[in-house]
């Protein structure tokens, strides 16, 4: 059995499956490394895994641009890109581990 909870109210322009909010000292993307000491802040128990990238080179990141709407403006959100360079690319929606 699967239970999905959705807030009641006005419909949004997209289906939001989950949100994140991190109080990091600086923005991060996986090109900076995946170890706990470089993802967000040292000793916060947040680490990366996998080194995923899309066909057009987008990588996982923690950034203010990904913070959820209505969240603390000083926080940052996690962004994981959906793969494929364009809609006609047969890899659309798939990620590769090529970085």
C-alpha positions in Angstrom: 0.0 0.0 0.0 1.3 3.5 -0.9 0.1 6.6 0.9 0.8 10.0 -0.7 0.0 13.2 1.3 -0.7 16.3 -0.7 -1.6 19.7 0.8 -5.0 21.0 0.0 -5.3 24.4 -1.7 -4.6 26.0 -5.0 -3.1 23.8 -7.7 0.5 24.5 -8.5 2.0 24.7 -12.0 4.0 21.5 -11.3 3.8 18.4 -9.2 6.2 18.8 -6.3 7.3 15.5 -4.9 9.5 16.7 -2.1 11.4 19.8 -1.0 14.7 20.4 0.7 16.2 23.2 2.7 19.8 23.4 3.8 21.6 26.0 5.8 25.0 25.7 4.0 27.8 28.2 4.2 28.2 28.2 0.4 26.6 26.7 -2.7 27.8 23.3 -3.8 27.8 21.2 -7.0 29.2 17.7 -7.4 32.2 19.0 -9.3 33.5 20.2 -5.9 33.6 16.6 -4.6 31.2 14.2 -2.9 32.8 13.7 0.5 31.0 14.8 3.6 33.5 17.5 4.3 32.7 19.4 1.0 29.0 18.9 0.5 27.3 21.7 2.4 29.4 22.1 5.6 31.9 19.8 7.3 30.5 17.6 10.1 26.8 18.1 9.0 26.5 14.4 7.9 25.5 15.4 4.3 27.6 13.6 1.6 27.2 13.0 -2.1 27.0 9.7 -4.0 27.4 8.6 -7.6 28.6 11.6 -9.6 25.4 11.7 -11.8 25.2 13.9 -14.9 22.7 14.5 -17.6 23.6 14.2 -21.3 24.2 17.9 -21.5 26.4 18.0 -18.3 24.0 19.2 -15.6 25.1 17.8 -12.2 23.6 17.6 -8.7 23.8 20.8 -6.7 22.7 22.6 -3.5 21.8 26.2 -4.4 19.6 29.1 -3.4 17.9 28.9 -6.8 16.5 25.4 -5.8 15.2 26.5 -2.4 11.5 25.7 -2.1 9.0 28.6 -2.5 8.0 30.1 0.8 11.1 28.7 2.5 13.7 30.6 4.5 15.3 32.9 2.0 18.7 32.2 3.6 18.4 28.5 2.9 19.3 26.4 -0.2 17.6 23.5 -1.9 18.9 20.3 -3.6 18.7 20.1 -7.4 18.9 16.8 -9.3 18.5 17.3 -13.0 16.4 15.1 -15.3 18.6 13.6 -18.0 18.6 14.1 -21.8 19.7 17.1 -23.8 16.3 17.6 -25.4 12.9 16.0 -25.9 14.0 14.2 -29.1 17.1 12.7 -27.4 16.5 9.1 -26.6 18.1 9.6 -23.2 15.5 12.1 -22.1 14.6 11.4 -18.5 17.6 9.1 -17.8 20.8 9.9 -16.0 24.2 8.6 -16.7 27.2 8.1 -14.4 29.7 9.5 -16.7 31.3 12.3 -14.6 
